[in-house]
Amino acid sequence: MTIETKFDSNYRKVLVAARRARQLQNGSRALIASHSTKACRIAQEEVDAGKIAYVKTETEVHKPLVEGPAVPILLS
């Protein structure tokens, strides 16, 4: 498990900002001064300023074994 401050993808950056925005909506104090009052924008500014880090676990991704066709067929 490592603490990361750089983002390996924009998707992870958005996820971290969304989680931080939820914390701000639930009463956490902002880590930076912002002109905005919106939690989402404040969270984005905190991430861009490098004030937010995330924990990355070292788990392997295992694909499930699928028997038969790879795409499920829905019958109506």
Biopython code that builds the backbone (N, CA, C, O; Angstrom):
import numpy as np
from Bio.PDB.StructureBuilder import StructureBuilder

atoms = [
    (1, "MET", "N", (0.846, -1.165, 0.000)),
    (1, "MET", "CA", (0.000, 0.000, 0.000)),
    (1, "MET", "C", (0.896, 1.234, 0.000)),
    (1, "MET", "O", (1.820, 1.345, 0.806)),
    (2, "THR", "N", (0.611, 2.157, -0.911)),
    (2, "THR", "CA", (1.391, 3.378, -1.011)),
    (2, "THR", "C", (0.468, 4.584, -1.042)),
    (2, "THR", "O", (-0.679, 4.496, -1.481)),
    (3, "ILE", "N", (0.981, 5.701, -0.574)),
    (3, "ILE", "CA", (0.243, 6.963, -0.634)),
    (3, "ILE", "C", (0.707, 7.705, -1.870)),
    (3, "ILE", "O", (1.893, 7.998, -2.018)),
    (4, "GLU", "N", (-0.224, 8.009, -2.756)),
    (4, "GLU", "CA", (0.083, 8.648, -4.031)),
    (4, "GLU", "C", (-0.400, 10.093, -4.033)),
    (4, "GLU", "O", (-1.464, 10.405, -3.497)),
    (5, "THR", "N", (0.390, 10.967, -4.639)),
    (5, "THR", "CA", (-0.031, 12.362, -4.823)),
    (5, "THR", "C", (-0.171, 12.700, -6.294)),
    (5, "THR", "O", (-0.823, 13.684, -6.643)),
    (6, "LYS", "N", (0.437, 11.889, -7.172)),
    (6, "LYS", "CA", (0.296, 12.070, -8.618)),
    (6, "LYS", "C", (-0.763, 11.102, -9.115)),
    (6, "LYS", "O", (-0.901, 9.997, -8.588)),
    (7, "PHE", "N", (-1.498, 11.512, -10.113)),
    (7, "PHE", "CA", (-2.586, 10.681, -10.622)),
    (7, "PHE", "C", (-2.160, 9.976, -11.896)),
    (7, "PHE", "O", (-1.592, 10.590, -12.799)),
    (8, "ASP", "N", (-2.442, 8.676, -11.962)),
    (8, "ASP", "CA", (-2.075, 7.891, -13.127)),
    (8, "ASP", "C", (-3.101, 7.984, -14.246)),
    (8, "ASP", "O", (-2.831, 7.552, -15.367)),
    (9, "SER", "N", (-4.281, 8.545, -13.959)),
    (9, "SER", "CA", (-5.299, 8.725, -14.990)),
    (9, "SER", "C", (-6.257, 9.837, -14.569)),
    (9, "SER", "O", (-6.385, 10.151, -13.386)),
    (10, "ASN", "N", (-6.916, 10.415, -15.547)),
    (10, "ASN", "CA", (-7.916, 11.449, -15.248)),
    (10, "ASN", "C", (-9.100, 10.851, -14.504)),
    (10, "ASN", "O", (-9.727, 11.523, -13.685)),
    (11, "TYR", "N", (-9.404, 9.595, -14.784)),
    (11, "TYR", "CA", (-10.508, 8.914, -14.110)),
    (11, "TYR", "C", (-10.264, 8.870, -12.602)),
    (11, "TYR", "O", (-11.163, 9.174, -11.818)),
    (12, "ARG", "N", (-9.055, 8.495, -12.196)),
    (12, "ARG", "CA", (-8.742, 8.443, -10.762)),
    (12, "ARG", "C", (-8.798, 9.836, -10.139)),
    (12, "ARG", "O", (-9.238, 9.996, -9.001)),
    (13, "LYS", "N", (-8.353, 10.830, -10.884)),
    (13, "LYS", "CA", (-8.388, 12.210, -10.387)),
    (13, "LYS", "C", (-9.828, 12.652, -10.124)),
    (13, "LYS", "O", (-10.108, 13.305, -9.118)),
    (14, "VAL", "N", (-10.734, 12.298, -11.024)),
    (14, "VAL", "CA", (-12.143, 12.646, -10.855)),
    (14, "VAL", "C", (-12.739, 11.905, -9.663)),
    (14, "VAL", "O", (-13.511, 12.482, -8.898)),
    (15, "LEU", "N", (-12.386, 10.630, -9.500)),
    (15, "LEU", "CA", (-12.893, 9.863, -8.363)),
    (15, "LEU", "C", (-12.439, 10.453, -7.030)),
    (15, "LEU", "O", (-13.225, 10.557, -6.090)),
    (16, "VAL", "N", (-11.176, 10.833, -6.958)),
    (16, "VAL", "CA", (-10.635, 11.418, -5.721)),
    (16, "VAL", "C", (-11.310, 12.767, -5.438)),
    (16, "VAL", "O", (-11.669, 13.054, -4.296)),
    (17, "ALA", "N", (-11.481, 13.582, -6.465)),
    (17, "ALA", "CA", (-12.140, 14.881, -6.280)),
    (17, "ALA", "C", (-13.595, 14.698, -5.858)),
    (17, "ALA", "O", (-14.095, 15.458, -5.030)),
    (18, "ALA", "N", (-14.274, 13.707, -6.413)),
    (18, "ALA", "CA", (-15.670, 13.456, -6.047)),
    (18, "ALA", "C", (-15.797, 13.029, -4.592)),
    (18, "ALA", "O", (-16.704, 13.460, -3.880)),
    (19, "ARG", "N", (-14.870, 12.170, -4.159)),
    (19, "ARG", "CA", (-14.912, 11.737, -2.760)),
    (19, "ARG", "C", (-14.618, 12.912, -1.815)),
    (19, "ARG", "O", (-15.229, 13.034, -0.753)),
    (20, "ARG", "N", (-13.671, 13.775, -2.221)),
    (20, "ARG", "CA", (-13.350, 14.950, -1.401)),
    (20, "ARG", "C", (-14.527, 15.916, -1.367)),
    (20, "ARG", "O", (-14.804, 16.517, -0.329)),
    (21, "ALA", "N", (-15.224, 16.072, -2.494)),
    (21, "ALA", "CA", (-16.399, 16.948, -2.533)),
    (21, "ALA", "C", (-17.467, 16.439, -1.573)),
    (21, "ALA", "O", (-18.131, 17.228, -0.901)),
    (22, "ARG", "N", (-17.632, 15.127, -1.510)),
    (22, "ARG", "CA", (-18.606, 14.548, -0.569)),
    (22, "ARG", "C", (-18.212, 14.864, 0.873)),
    (22, "ARG", "O", (-19.072, 15.167, 1.701)),
    (23, "GLN", "N", (-16.912, 14.793, 1.174)),
    (23, "GLN", "CA", (-16.443, 15.131, 2.518)),
    (23, "GLN", "C", (-16.745, 16.590, 2.830)),
    (23, "GLN", "O", (-17.160, 16.911, 3.943)),
    (24, "LEU", "N", (-16.540, 17.473, 1.861)),
    (24, "LEU", "CA", (-16.812, 18.897, 2.068)),
    (24, "LEU", "C", (-18.300, 19.140, 2.297)),
    (24, "LEU", "O", (-18.675, 19.967, 3.127)),
    (25, "GLN", "N", (-19.141, 18.425, 1.567)),
    (25, "GLN", "CA", (-20.586, 18.566, 1.749)),
    (25, "GLN", "C", (-21.034, 18.082, 3.119)),
    (25, "GLN", "O", (-22.036, 18.554, 3.656)),
    (26, "ASN", "N", (-20.290, 17.140, 3.681)),
    (26, "ASN", "CA", (-20.642, 16.596, 4.995)),
    (26, "ASN", "C", (-20.014, 17.372, 6.145)),
    (26, "ASN", "O", (-20.101, 16.944, 7.296)),
    (27, "GLY", "N", (-19.384, 18.506, 5.852)),
    (27, "GLY", "CA", (-18.916, 19.364, 6.926)),
    (27, "GLY", "C", (-17.418, 19.514, 7.083)),
    (27, "GLY", "O", (-16.982, 20.259, 7.961)),
    (28, "SER", "N", (-16.610, 18.850, 6.282)),
    (28, "SER", "CA", (-15.159, 19.034, 6.380)),
    (28, "SER", "C", (-14.776, 20.443, 5.952)),
    (28, "SER", "O", (-15.455, 21.065, 5.134)),
    (29, "ARG", "N", (-13.704, 20.925, 6.503)),
    (29, "ARG", "CA", (-13.227, 22.267, 6.143)),
    (29, "ARG", "C", (-12.318, 22.193, 4.922)),
    (29, "ARG", "O", (-11.581, 21.225, 4.737)),
    (30, "ALA", "N", (-12.383, 23.220, 4.104)),
    (30, "ALA", "CA", (-11.546, 23.288, 2.907)),
    (30, "ALA", "C", (-10.083, 23.472, 3.306)),
    (30, "ALA", "O", (-9.782, 24.143, 4.293)),
    (31, "LEU", "N", (-9.182, 22.876, 2.537)),
    (31, "LEU", "CA", (-7.748, 22.962, 2.818)),
    (31, "LEU", "C", (-7.104, 24.174, 2.165)),
    (31, "LEU", "O", (-5.967, 24.521, 2.486)),
    (32, "ILE", "N", (-7.821, 24.824, 1.251)),
    (32, "ILE", "CA", (-7.316, 26.015, 0.575)),
    (32, "ILE", "C", (-8.402, 27.083, 0.570)),
    (32, "ILE", "O", (-9.584, 26.783, 0.736)),
    (33, "ALA", "N", (-7.990, 28.321, 0.378)),
    (33, "ALA", "CA", (-8.957, 29.408, 0.229)),
    (33, "ALA", "C", (-9.440, 29.405, -1.222)),
    (33, "ALA", "O", (-8.639, 29.292, -2.150)),
    (34, "SER", "N", (-10.747, 29.530, -1.407)),
    (34, "SER", "CA", (-11.313, 29.474, -2.751)),
    (34, "SER", "C", (-12.354, 30.565, -2.914)),
    (34, "SER", "O", (-12.999, 30.983, -1.953)),
    (35, "HIS", "N", (-12.504, 31.021, -4.161)),
    (35, "HIS", "CA", (-13.539, 32.013, -4.447)),
    (35, "HIS", "C", (-14.899, 31.351, -4.594)),
    (35, "HIS", "O", (-15.931, 32.015, -4.487)),
    (36, "SER", "N", (-14.906, 30.050, -4.839)),
    (36, "SER", "CA", (-16.142, 29.305, -5.055)),
    (36, "SER", "C", (-16.720, 28.823, -3.732)),
    (36, "SER", "O", (-15.994, 28.624, -2.758)),
    (37, "THR", "N", (-18.022, 28.640, -3.713)),
    (37, "THR", "CA", (-18.683, 28.061, -2.543)),
    (37, "THR", "C", (-19.156, 26.646, -2.826)),
    (37, "THR", "O", (-19.697, 25.981, -1.942)),
    (38, "LYS", "N", (-18.954, 26.180, -4.059)),
    (38, "LYS", "CA", (-19.402, 24.845, -4.443)),
    (38, "LYS", "C", (-18.357, 23.801, -4.044)),
    (38, "LYS", "O", (-17.163, 23.965, -4.295)),
    (39, "ALA", "N", (-18.832, 22.735, -3.424)),
    (39, "ALA", "CA", (-17.934, 21.689, -2.923)),
    (39, "ALA", "C", (-17.142, 21.032, -4.051)),
    (39, "ALA", "O", (-15.960, 20.730, -3.887)),
    (40, "CYS", "N", (-17.781, 20.813, -5.179)),
    (40, "CYS", "CA", (-17.110, 20.154, -6.304)),
    (40, "CYS", "C", (-15.934, 20.994, -6.808)),
    (40, "CYS", "O", (-14.857, 20.458, -7.069)),
    (41, "ARG", "N", (-16.133, 22.280, -6.942)),
    (41, "ARG", "CA", (-15.072, 23.161, -7.438)),
    (41, "ARG", "C", (-13.944, 23.291, -6.417)),
    (41, "ARG", "O", (-12.771, 23.305, -6.789)),
    (42, "ILE", "N", (-14.286, 23.385, -5.148)),
    (42, "ILE", "CA", (-13.268, 23.469, -4.093)),
    (42, "ILE", "C", (-12.426, 22.190, -4.091)),
    (42, "ILE", "O", (-11.204, 22.251, -3.961)),
    (43, "ALA", "N", (-13.078, 21.038, -4.233)),
    (43, "ALA", "CA", (-12.362, 19.763, -4.265)),
    (43, "ALA", "C", (-11.414, 19.701, -5.456)),
    (43, "ALA", "O", (-10.288, 19.222, -5.322)),
    (44, "GLN", "N", (-11.850, 20.177, -6.614)),
    (44, "GLN", "CA", (-10.980, 20.193, -7.791)),
    (44, "GLN", "C", (-9.769, 21.085, -7.558)),
    (44, "GLN", "O", (-8.655, 20.730, -7.943)),
    (45, "GLU", "N", (-9.974, 22.227, -6.938)),
    (45, "GLU", "CA", (-8.867, 23.136, -6.657)),
    (45, "GLU", "C", (-7.890, 22.522, -5.661)),
    (45, "GLU", "O", (-6.678, 22.693, -5.793)),
    (46, "GLU", "N", (-8.414, 21.806, -4.661)),
    (46, "GLU", "CA", (-7.539, 21.142, -3.690)),
    (46, "GLU", "C", (-6.691, 20.062, -4.363)),
    (46, "GLU", "O", (-5.502, 19.933, -4.071)),
    (47, "VAL", "N", (-7.297, 19.294, -5.257)),
    (47, "VAL", "CA", (-6.561, 18.253, -5.973)),
    (47, "VAL", "C", (-5.495, 18.888, -6.854)),
    (47, "VAL", "O", (-4.358, 18.417, -6.877)),
    (48, "ASP", "N", (-5.841, 19.949, -7.579)),
    (48, "ASP", "CA", (-4.881, 20.626, -8.451)),
    (48, "ASP", "C", (-3.728, 21.251, -7.654)),
    (48, "ASP", "O", (-2.607, 21.347, -8.152)),
    (49, "ALA", "N", (-4.009, 21.677, -6.416)),
    (49, "ALA", "CA", (-2.973, 22.278, -5.576)),
    (49, "ALA", "C", (-2.078, 21.225, -4.916)),
    (49, "ALA", "O", (-1.080, 21.568, -4.283)),
    (50, "GLY", "N", (-2.433, 19.947, -5.062)),
    (50, "GLY", "CA", (-1.621, 18.886, -4.462)),
    (50, "GLY", "C", (-1.889, 18.674, -2.987)),
    (50, "GLY", "O", (-1.058, 18.092, -2.291)),
    (51, "LYS", "N", (-3.021, 19.127, -2.498)),
    (51, "LYS", "CA", (-3.360, 18.982, -1.081)),
    (51, "LYS", "C", (-4.032, 17.656, -0.755)),
    (51, "LYS", "O", (-4.168, 17.300, 0.416)),
    (52, "ILE", "N", (-4.454, 16.920, -1.782)),
    (52, "ILE", "CA", (-5.180, 15.673, -1.578)),
    (52, "ILE", "C", (-4.339, 14.511, -2.097)),
    (52, "ILE", "O", (-3.821, 14.557, -3.213)),
    (53, "ALA", "N", (-4.212, 13.485, -1.287)),
    (53, "ALA", "CA", (-3.502, 12.263, -1.680)),
    (53, "ALA", "C", (-4.483, 11.102, -1.561)),
    (53, "ALA", "O", (-5.552, 11.239, -0.966)),
    (54, "TYR", "N", (-4.113, 9.966, -2.128)),
    (54, "TYR", "CA", (-4.956, 8.783, -2.025)),
    (54, "TYR", "C", (-4.078, 7.564, -1.778)),
    (54, "TYR", "O", (-2.876, 7.584, -2.043)),
    (55, "VAL", "N", (-4.686, 6.520, -1.273)),
    (55, "VAL", "CA", (-3.965, 5.290, -0.966)),
    (55, "VAL", "C", (-4.193, 4.307, -2.103)),
    (55, "VAL", "O", (-5.329, 4.047, -2.500)),
    (56, "LYS", "N", (-3.094, 3.765, -2.620)),
    (56, "LYS", "CA", (-3.173, 2.786, -3.705)),
    (56, "LYS", "C", (-2.697, 1.453, -3.165)),
    (56, "LYS", "O", (-1.562, 1.322, -2.707)),
    (57, "THR", "N", (-3.581, 0.460, -3.224)),
    (57, "THR", "CA", (-3.220, -0.864, -2.739)),
    (57, "THR", "C", (-2.595, -1.669, -3.868)),
    (57, "THR", "O", (-2.868, -1.427, -5.044)),
    (58, "GLU", "N", (-1.772, -2.609, -3.505)),
    (58, "GLU", "CA", (-1.058, -3.436, -4.474)),
    (58, "GLU", "C", (-1.791, -4.752, -4.676)),
    (58, "GLU", "O", (-1.241, -5.813, -4.379)),
    (59, "THR", "N", (-3.011, -4.705, -5.171)),
    (59, "THR", "CA", (-3.760, -5.925, -5.428)),
    (59, "THR", "C", (-3.799, -6.203, -6.926)),
    (59, "THR", "O", (-3.904, -5.290, -7.745)),
    (60, "GLU", "N", (-3.713, -7.469, -7.257)),
    (60, "GLU", "CA", (-3.764, -7.848, -8.654)),
    (60, "GLU", "C", (-5.207, -7.894, -9.130)),
    (60, "GLU", "O", (-6.121, -8.183, -8.357)),
    (61, "VAL", "N", (-5.396, -7.610, -10.392)),
    (61, "VAL", "CA", (-6.722, -7.681, -10.988)),
    (61, "VAL", "C", (-6.883, -9.065, -11.598)),
    (61, "VAL", "O", (-6.073, -9.493, -12.420)),
    (62, "HIS", "N", (-7.928, -9.753, -11.191)),
    (62, "HIS", "CA", (-8.211, -11.082, -11.715)),
    (62, "HIS", "C", (-9.471, -11.022, -12.559)),
    (62, "HIS", "O", (-10.523, -10.587, -12.089)),
    (63, "LYS", "N", (-9.362, -11.457, -13.799)),
    (63, "LYS", "CA", (-10.532, -11.495, -14.663)),
    (63, "LYS", "C", (-11.331, -12.756, -14.338)),
    (63, "LYS", "O", (-10.754, -13.829, -14.163)),
    (64, "PRO", "N", (-12.644, -12.631, -14.258)),
    (64, "PRO", "CA", (-13.446, -13.825, -13.979)),
    (64, "PRO", "C", (-13.456, -14.752, -15.194)),
    (64, "PRO", "O", (-13.398, -14.305, -16.340)),
    (65, "LEU", "N", (-13.528, -16.019, -14.919)),
    (65, "LEU", "CA", (-13.616, -16.988, -15.996)),
    (65, "LEU", "C", (-15.050, -17.029, -16.495)),
    (65, "LEU", "O", (-15.985, -17.217, -15.717)),
    (66, "VAL", "N", (-15.213, -16.854, -17.793)),
    (66, "VAL", "CA", (-16.544, -16.842, -18.383)),
    (66, "VAL", "C", (-16.670, -18.052, -19.284)),
    (66, "VAL", "O", (-15.865, -18.258, -20.192)),
    (67, "GLU", "N", (-17.679, -18.840, -19.023)),
    (67, "GLU", "CA", (-17.932, -19.990, -19.875)),
    (67, "GLU", "C", (-18.930, -19.597, -20.946)),
    (67, "GLU", "O", (-19.897, -18.889, -20.662)),
    (68, "GLY", "N", (-18.716, -20.030, -22.134)),
    (68, "GLY", "CA", (-19.636, -19.736, -23.227)),
    (68, "GLY", "C", (-19.288, -18.392, -23.860)),
    (68, "GLY", "O", (-18.144, -17.944, -23.785)),
    (69, "PRO", "N", (-20.286, -17.746, -24.489)),
    (69, "PRO", "CA", (-20.017, -16.468, -25.164)),
    (69, "PRO", "C", (-19.628, -15.383, -24.163)),
    (69, "PRO", "O", (-20.126, -15.344, -23.038)),
    (70, "ALA", "N", (-18.734, -14.513, -24.597)),
    (70, "ALA", "CA", (-18.236, -13.462, -23.713)),
    (70, "ALA", "C", (-19.296, -12.395, -23.454)),
    (70, "ALA", "O", (-19.277, -11.741, -22.412)),
    (71, "VAL", "N", (-20.221, -12.218, -24.398)),
    (71, "VAL", "CA", (-21.261, -11.201, -24.254)),
    (71, "VAL", "C", (-22.547, -11.907, -23.846)),
    (71, "VAL", "O", (-22.998, -12.806, -24.555)),
    (72, "PRO", "N", (-23.150, -11.525, -22.721)),
    (72, "PRO", "CA", (-24.398, -12.184, -22.320)),
    (72, "PRO", "C", (-25.524, -11.873, -23.300)),
    (72, "PRO", "O", (-25.656, -10.746, -23.778)),
    (73, "ILE", "N", (-26.315, -12.868, -23.583)),
    (73, "ILE", "CA", (-27.446, -12.705, -24.493)),
    (73, "ILE", "C", (-28.710, -12.687, -23.650)),
    (73, "ILE", "O", (-28.977, -13.624, -22.898)),
    (74, "LEU", "N", (-29.485, -11.620, -23.779)),
    (74, "LEU", "CA", (-30.727, -11.483, -23.031)),
    (74, "LEU", "C", (-31.884, -11.904, -23.914)),
    (74, "LEU", "O", (-32.044, -11.396, -25.024)),
    (75, "LEU", "N", (-32.671, -12.810, -23.434)),
    (75, "LEU", "CA", (-33.841, -13.271, -24.178)),
    (75, "LEU", "C", (-35.090, -12.668, -23.561)),
    (75, "LEU", "O", (-35.229, -12.619, -22.338)),
    (76, "SER", "N", (-35.994, -12.213, -24.409)),
    (76, "SER", "CA", (-37.228, -11.628, -23.865)),
    (76, "SER", "C", (-38.411, -12.533, -24.075)),
    (76, "SER", "O", (-39.525, -12.194, -23.677)),
]
sb = StructureBuilder()
sb.init_structure("model")
sb.init_model(0)
sb.init_chain("A")
sb.init_seg("    ")
for serial, (resi, resn, name, xyz) in enumerate(atoms, 1):
    if name == "N":
        sb.init_residue(resn, " ", resi, " ")
    sb.init_atom(name, np.array(xyz, "f"), 0.0, 1.0, " ", f" {name:<3s}", serial, name[0])
structure = sb.get_structure()
